[in-house]
Amino acid sequence: TQRQTLDNCTVFVCFIILQSDYHFEYTDCDVLGSRWRVAIPNKPETCTGLPDPVKGTHCTFSCNEGEFLDMRTQECQKCVAGTYSLGTGVAFDEWDTLPIGFVSHGISMNFGDTHTNCSNSTWIPKGDYIASNTDECTSTLSYAVSLKKPGSVAFQYFYPDNHMFFEFYVQNDQCQSTDSQRRWMKISESDWDYHFVQLNSGNNVLYWRTTGFSLAANTAKPVLLKNIAISGVSYTSECFHCKPGTYSDKPGAARCVPCPANSYSNKGATACQPCEADKYSGTGSGTCLQRPPCTTTDYFYTHTPCDSSGQTQLMYKWIEPKICSESVEGAVQLPASGEMMACPPCNPGFFSNNTSTCEPCPHGFYSNGTECSECPAGMEPVVGFEYKWWNKMPSNMRSSVFSSEYRSMERSTGWEVAGDYIYTTPSNQDSDYMMLTLTVPGYSLPHSLSEENERVQLSRITFVFETKCTADCKLYFMAGQSEWSNIVESWSGSMGKQSYSYLIKSNNTVSFTWGFQRTGIFSTKNEYSSDYAKIYSVHLTNVIGGVASECRQCALAAVGSESACVPCPPGHYMLNGTGVCKSCPSNTIIRPEQAIGKQACIPCGPNTYSNEGRSACMSDCTLALHHKGEMLNYDFFPLANVTSFQSSPRFTSKGLQYFHHFNVALCGNRALASCVENVTESKRDVKGDICQSTVVPSEVRGQSVVSSQPFNIGDTLIGVTTDVKFDDISSLDGNFLVESELPDVIFYYRSRETTQACKNGRSASIRLRCDPTVTLKNHVSLPSNCSEGTCDGCSFHFLWRSQYACPLCSERNYKEIVSACIQGIQRTTYVWQQPLRCTGGVSLPPQKISACVTLDFWLKFGVSIGTVAALLLITISCYFWKRTRKLQYKYSRLMMTAGDKECELPAADSCAIMEGEDAEDDLIYLSKKSFFTKIKSFSRERTSDGFDSVPLKSSAAQEMEMN
C-alpha cells in the first residue's frame, strides 16, 4: 500500500505483489553450512510486500540429473519434455553468441619497436562450437565459476594442428594453476576428443589458451571447443531448453538427443519434424535446405571385388549423404553400373585363391601377385606392404572426410579404389579435407641388419602420386602416431606423376595420412569438384605382419643348416650369387640396406673411423695435421658432449618472438643430439648429430619454453678436414673470414632425410676456430647473411669459437727468459709466446735456478788482471829499452871509429856484435848498482845540449880495469 494526501483527505492506494515480480535466491553459506532463502524483486522500486526470508536447504543439498530445485517449495522437480538439466552443473552447447560468463581476449605483444594489436584475436562462436584464433597472438577464453562442493569440468575439443599451441588450465582462489604437465592438450587423432578435469570447491577460473605459430605461408588450423559441462554447483533452479536440432521427448532428461538426418527441430522441441521431399538436412540440424540438382560431381565410380571368373564390375555410386535431387530440371542421372572388367592382379606378396580373393603368402614365401614361392637357401623374404593394384581398399587403410571446420561428416568416401590407382572423390564442399590413412602395427628389421644400431633406418615408405587442380589445391603427407600427425611434406597445385620416399627411424611412426584439400577458401559452392589427387602405388618396408614381394641374399651358416639364414658379421659384405660373407676393407662402413657386393663397403671420410658395428663413421675428437711444415695436434674432447645454442631472436609477421634452437653432438662415442616437440603429449623426439627445433620463449607463453617443429640436420659424419669444400658441401668460407694463420677445422655432416625442397637431404658444416679468449663451450655463431644458419633450407653452416679448438701446446709455443745474477743466483723462467694460439698439451717447464758470479767479483778480478798486465807490460818495456840502449852504444862506437878517417868507414870484420862485447857492456852497465841508481845515472847521461854523453875507454883505462 501507498499513502497519499490530497486536499486534506487521506487516500490509501494498494498494490498487489505478484510472483512474477520477484524471484528467490539463497544467501551465502555460513560456517555451519546453513543459508536462507530470500525474495529478490525484479524491479528495484519494489521493496515492500515481499515474502519473508525462510531457512533454506543445507549447502550440500543437490538435485539429480534431469531435475531442478523449485525455490518456492525447495524441492527437486523433474524437467519437462523439451528441456534438460545436469542437476548440479551447467552446460554450454549453443555457441551462436558467447554465453554469459565467458570472456575472450587477445594478448597484445610488444617486442622492442614492434607493436602488434591483438584485440581482434579472440575465440569466435560458430553455432555448434567455438573456434580459436589462427594468428600468432595469444587468445584466451576464460570462465569463472564458484563450486559449493568438489566438481568437474568436461568438454570436447578438436586440435588437429601442432602449429597451434593449445593449453587448458584452472586457477583457484589463490591463483594457483593446475598441474603444468597436463595443461598441454594432445593432438586429436581423427575426431573430437574428450577432456575431463576434477575441480576443487570454491572459486575456479577455467582458461583455454591458444597461440598460432606457423612459419610457412599457410595459416594454422584453429582449435574447436563444444559441449562444455561444469558440475559442482550447489543447485540449478531451472532447466535448459533443448537447442535447435535436438529434442527431449520425456520429462527428467539429462541431455537432448540430436535429430536424425532429413529432419529438424526448433528450440525446446519434444520431437523432430521431417523435411519436405525437396529439402534435406544433416544430423542435428535446426533447418532444412533446398536440394540442388545432381551433377557429375555428386557421384563417383569404384570396382566390386573380383568374382570366381576373375571379373569385376564398374559401379557408380552417389556421394553419401546424398543431398542432390534427380527430379529437378537439369539434374543428371546416375550412370548405369555393371560393366564387367578383368580384375587387376593381386598385389605383390599376395596370391589369388579359388574364390578370386587375394590372400597373403605364408611366412618365408614371396610372390609377384600370382602365386607364392619359397625363398631358396641363402635368401630371406623382404617383408613389407606394396600396393599397386587397387581392386579394394586394403584392410589397414581408412578413408574419411573432414569439413573445412574439421567437423566429422557421416560419409567415408574421401578416397575410392579405381583399379590402377586410388583417387579422391568429389566432396560436398571444396574446402573439405579428403583423408586417407594407412596404419601399421610396427617394424621389424631383417636379420641382415643390426638391430642394435640406432642409426639404421627402420623402414622406408615410397609412394607415386599425381594431382590435377584448377585452384589452390594442396596434398599433405603426414606421419606420426595418429591420423592428424606431423606434416612431413606438402605439394601445391597440379603435380605430374612422381615418386616420394620417407625414411622411418622410430617405432612411434605407425600412421601415415594423405590429406587433399581443393581450396582453402570456405564456400558452399562446388566449383572445383573435378580437381583430384591420385596415388598409384605405396611401398612400405620392414613391417610387422607384412608380406614379401621378393627375396634377398643373406649369409649362409658356416656349417649345416642348408636353408638357414644368418647375418654377416660386422664389417662384412656378401658376394653376389653365393651368400658368402667377405670382409670389407678397414675403416669402412656397411650400407643400411642389404650388404651385397663390395660396393656396399663405404670408406669413411678423412680423419674419421668406423664404429664397432661398421654402421657409422665416427671421430675420436683428436686430429693431427701438417701446417706450414709443423705438426698440429688437436683434442676436441671438451666439446664432445651435446651442446646447445640458438639463433638471434626472430619475429613473425604478427610480432611473435621465436628462436631456432640447435643441438650438436660433435664427436666421440657420445649420445646423439635430441630435439623434442613439447607442445603436445606426443613428445616427438628427433635424434642425430645435429638437429633443430623452433623455440618460443617463456615470456610469451607465461609458463615454460615451448619447442616445436624439430627436424634432423645431420645424422652421418662424412669427414673432418681443413678444406672449405668437401663432398659437394661448401662451408661458406666468405662468411667466416680467416682471423689467424691457424686453419679452421671443419666437421661435415649429412642427413638422409629427403624433402621436396631438399631432394638430396640436408647437410651441415661446423667450423671450429681457435680463439683462446673464449671460455664458453657454446660460443657458436651463424653466417652473417644467413641468420637462420642456412640460406637455402638444406645446407647449414656454423662457426664455433673456442679455446678447445686450438692445437695442443708444444715446446715451440713457449720461450725462456733469463734473469740477472743476483747474489750469486740466476733464474730461468719460461713464458708462452703471444698471441697464444694453443691449449692443453705440454705444460710450461718449472723455473730453473742456477749459481752465477756477480758483477763485483768480475770487477775485482778484472782489476787484478789489469794490474798484473800493467806490471808485465812495464817489465817488457824495460827489457826492450835496455836492448835499445845497447844498440845505441854500439852505434856510437861505430861512429867514433869512423871519425878517425874522413870519408872512409872502418872496415869491420863483421856487422854483428863482436864476440866478447856483450860481456864488456855488461861489465860497464850492469855494475853493482841499485835499480834506482841506474835510473839516476841514466838521467845524467844526456847533456844540456841534448846529446848523449858516451864515455869512451882508453887502452890505459882498460888495462887498469883488467889489473
LINPECOR-V71368 format. One record per backbone hydrogen bond with DSSP energy under -1.0 kcal/mol. CO is the residue of the C=O (numbers start at 1). NH is the residue of the N-H. Records with the same first field share a line. If there is no record, write none. Layout:
CO = NH  NH
This chain:
2 = 13
4 = 11
6 = 9
9 = 6
11 = 4
13 = 2
18 = 21
19 = 22
21 = 42
23 = 40
25 = 38
30 = 33
33 = 59
34 = 30
35 = 56
36 = 27
37 = 54
38 = 25
40 = 23
43 = 46
54 = 37
58 = 61
64 = 67
66 = 79
68 = 77
70 = 74
75 = 70
77 = 68
79 = 252
80 = 83
82 = 242
84 = 240
85 = 66
86 = 88
88 = 232  233
90 = 230
92 = 228
95 = 127
99 = 102
103 = 142
105 = 140
109 = 116
111 = 114
114 = 111
118 = 121
120 = 122
124 = 131
126 = 128
127 = 95
129 = 126
130 = 225
131 = 124
135 = 212
138 = 107
139 = 210
140 = 105
141 = 208
142 = 103
143 = 206
145 = 204
147 = 202
151 = 199
152 = 231
153 = 197
154 = 229
155 = 195
156 = 226
157 = 193
158 = 224
159 = 188
161 = 164
163 = 213
165 = 211
166 = 185
167 = 209
169 = 207
171 = 205
172 = 175
176 = 172
179 = 182
183 = 168
189 = 484
193 = 157
195 = 155
197 = 153
199 = 151
202 = 147
204 = 145
205 = 171
206 = 143
207 = 169
208 = 141
209 = 167
210 = 139
211 = 165
223 = 132
224 = 158
225 = 130
226 = 156
228 = 92
229 = 154
230 = 90
231 = 152
232 = 148  149
236 = 69
240 = 84
242 = 268
243 = 246
245 = 259
247 = 257
248 = 82
253 = 85
257 = 247
259 = 284
262 = 275
264 = 273
266 = 269
269 = 248
273 = 264
276 = 279
278 = 291
280 = 289
281 = 262
289 = 280
292 = 325
294 = 332
295 = 298
298 = 319
300 = 317
302 = 315
307 = 310
310 = 343
311 = 307
312 = 341
313 = 304
314 = 338
315 = 302
317 = 300
325 = 294
328 = 331
339 = 314
341 = 312
347 = 350
349 = 361
351 = 359
353 = 356
357 = 353
359 = 351
362 = 365
364 = 375
366 = 373
367 = 349
369 = 346
370 = 352
373 = 366
376 = 379
378 = 554
380 = 552
383 = 542
384 = 547
385 = 540
387 = 538
390 = 419
394 = 397
396 = 439
398 = 437
400 = 435
401 = 409
402 = 433
403 = 406
407 = 403
414 = 425
416 = 423
418 = 420
419 = 390
421 = 418
422 = 535
423 = 416
429 = 432
430 = 519
433 = 402
434 = 516
435 = 400
436 = 514
437 = 398
438 = 512
442 = 544
446 = 449
459 = 504
460 = 541
461 = 502
462 = 539
463 = 500
464 = 536  537
465 = 498
466 = 534
467 = 495
468 = 532
471 = 473
473 = 493
474 = 517
475 = 491
476 = 515
477 = 488  489
478 = 513
480 = 510  511
483 = 485
486 = 479
489 = 477
491 = 475
495 = 467
498 = 465
500 = 463
502 = 461
504 = 458  459
506 = 509
508 = 510
510 = 440
511 = 480
512 = 438
513 = 478
514 = 436
515 = 476
516 = 434
517 = 474
528 = 531
532 = 468
533 = 424
534 = 466
535 = 422
537 = 464
538 = 387
539 = 462
540 = 385
542 = 444
543 = 546
547 = 384
548 = 367
550 = 382
552 = 380
555 = 566
561 = 564
569 = 572
571 = 584
573 = 582
574 = 597
575 = 578  579
579 = 556
580 = 575
582 = 573
587 = 604
589 = 602
594 = 596
595 = 574
597 = 600
598 = 601
600 = 591
602 = 589
605 = 608
606 = 720
609 = 618
611 = 614
614 = 590
616 = 611
618 = 609
619 = 668
621 = 636
623 = 634
625 = 632
627 = 630
630 = 627
632 = 625
633 = 808
634 = 623
636 = 639
637 = 640
643 = 664
645 = 662
650 = 658
652 = 655
656 = 652
658 = 650
659 = 695
660 = 647
661 = 693
662 = 645
663 = 691
664 = 643
668 = 670
673 = 688
675 = 686
684 = 677
686 = 675
688 = 673
689 = 665
690 = 713  714
691 = 663
692 = 711
693 = 661
694 = 708
695 = 659
696 = 706
697 = 700  701
698 = 702
706 = 696
707 = 678
708 = 694
711 = 692
714 = 689  690
716 = 750
719 = 748
721 = 746
724 = 731
726 = 729
729 = 726
732 = 735
745 = 768
746 = 721
747 = 766
748 = 718  719
749 = 764
750 = 715  716
758 = 755  761
762 = 751
763 = 796
764 = 749
765 = 798
766 = 747
767 = 800
768 = 745
769 = 802
771 = 774
774 = 803
778 = 780
779 = 801
781 = 799
786 = 789
789 = 797
794 = 763
796 = 765
798 = 767
799 = 781
800 = 769
802 = 771
803 = 806
807 = 839
809 = 842
810 = 813
811 = 814
813 = 833
815 = 831
817 = 829
822 = 825
824 = 852
825 = 822
826 = 850
827 = 819
828 = 848
829 = 817
831 = 815
848 = 828
850 = 826
854 = 858
855 = 859
856 = 860
857 = 861
858 = 862
859 = 863
860 = 864
861 = 865
862 = 866
863 = 867
864 = 868
865 = 869
866 = 870
867 = 871
868 = 872
869 = 873
870 = 874
871 = 875
872 = 876
873 = 877
874 = 878
875 = 879
876 = 880
877 = 881
878 = 882
879 = 883
880 = 884
881 = 885
882 = 886
883 = 887
884 = 888
885 = 889
886 = 890
887 = 891
888 = 892
889 = 893
890 = 894
891 = 895
892 = 896
893 = 897
894 = 898
897 = 900
901 = 904
914 = 917
916 = 920
917 = 921
918 = 922
919 = 923
920 = 924
921 = 925
922 = 926
927 = 929
930 = 934
931 = 935
932 = 936
933 = 937
934 = 938
935 = 939
941 = 949
943 = 946
947 = 943
954 = 958
955 = 959
956 = 960
957 = 961
958 = 962
959 = 963
